[in-house]
Amino acid sequence: MANPLAAGLIHAVDEYRLPRPALAAMTEARIFDLYDDPMESRRMFEGYAGETSSALIQMTTLILAPDAAPRLADAAGHAGIAQLVAGTLLLTPLHRSRRQVYLPGTSSPPPA
């Protein structure tokens, strides 16, 4: 394969039997990052966190502790939300400069 990143991802998916539907959902959820639509609600924010940050943490447990992964799924969900909240707060100045709204419930970008 010509792309080493794609080759590495395919290898990891195969070797660790990572769930392809979760990876596809993560990719689909990240489409939000390409546009300037606001995060409409807390429910949307938590769903985005679940399909991105939480899914990545859960896949990490599948690699590092596959036997414990089912027991850690709930913790991975909460950790993903916490990670997204922290990351969103950290990146708020950057998002503001790009007139993007990631915080849920804020209906319009800040004035320029």
C-alpha positions in Angstrom: 0.0 0.0 0.0 1.4 3.4 -1.0 0.1 5.3 2.1 2.0 4.2 5.2 -0.6 5.7 7.6 -3.4 3.8 5.9 -1.3 0.6 5.9 -0.6 0.9 9.6 -4.3 1.5 10.4 -5.4 -1.5 8.4 -2.7 -3.6 10.1 -3.9 -2.4 13.5 -7.6 -3.1 12.7 -6.8 -6.6 11.5 -4.3 -7.5 14.3 -6.4 -6.2 17.2 -9.8 -6.9 15.6 -10.9 -3.3 16.0 -14.6 -2.7 15.2 -14.8 -1.3 11.6 -18.3 0.2 12.2 -16.9 2.3 15.1 -14.0 3.5 12.9 -16.5 4.4 10.1 -18.8 6.2 12.6 -15.7 8.1 13.9 -14.9 9.2 10.4 -18.5 10.2 9.7 -18.7 12.2 13.0 -15.5 14.1 12.2 -17.2 15.6 9.1 -18.6 18.1 11.6 -15.1 19.5 12.0 -15.1 20.6 8.3 -18.0 23.0 8.5 -19.0 25.9 10.6 -22.3 24.6 11.9 -22.8 25.1 15.6 -23.0 22.3 18.1 -26.8 22.5 18.6 -27.2 20.8 21.9 -25.6 19.0 24.8 -27.0 15.8 23.4 -25.3 16.4 20.0 -22.1 17.3 21.9 -22.2 14.0 23.9 -23.0 12.0 20.7 -20.0 13.6 19.0 -17.9 12.8 22.0 -19.1 9.2 22.0 -18.3 8.6 18.3 -14.9 10.3 18.4 -13.1 10.6 21.8 -14.9 7.8 23.6 -14.6 5.4 20.7 -10.9 6.1 20.4 -10.4 5.4 24.1 -12.4 2.3 23.9 -10.4 1.0 20.9 -7.3 1.8 22.9 -8.6 -0.6 25.7 -9.2 -3.2 23.0 -5.5 -3.0 22.1 -4.0 -2.7 25.6 -6.4 -4.7 27.7 -8.7 -6.7 25.5 -10.0 -8.9 28.3 -10.9 -5.8 30.4 -12.3 -3.8 27.5 -16.0 -4.7 28.1 -15.8 -3.7 31.7 -14.1 -0.4 30.8 -16.7 0.6 28.1 -18.7 2.8 30.5 -15.6 4.5 31.8 -14.3 5.1 28.2 -17.6 6.8 27.4 -17.3 9.2 30.4 -13.5 9.7 29.7 -14.3 10.6 26.1 -16.8 13.3 27.1 -14.3 14.7 29.6 -11.6 14.7 27.0 -13.8 16.5 24.5 -14.9 19.1 27.1 -11.2 19.8 28.0 -10.1 19.9 24.4 -13.0 22.2 23.4 -12.2 24.6 26.3 -8.5 24.6 25.4 -9.2 25.3 21.7 -11.9 27.9 22.2 -9.6 30.8 21.2 -8.7 29.0 18.0 -12.4 28.1 17.3 -13.4 31.7 18.0 -10.8 33.0 15.5 -12.3 30.7 12.9 -15.8 31.6 13.9 -16.6 28.0 14.7 -18.9 27.1 17.6 -18.2 23.8 19.4 -19.8 24.6 22.7 -23.3 23.3 22.8 -26.2 25.6 23.1 -24.5 28.7 21.7 -26.4 29.6 18.6 -24.1 31.8 16.7 -20.4 32.5 16.4 -18.9 35.4 18.3 -18.6 38.7 16.6 -15.4 39.2 14.6 
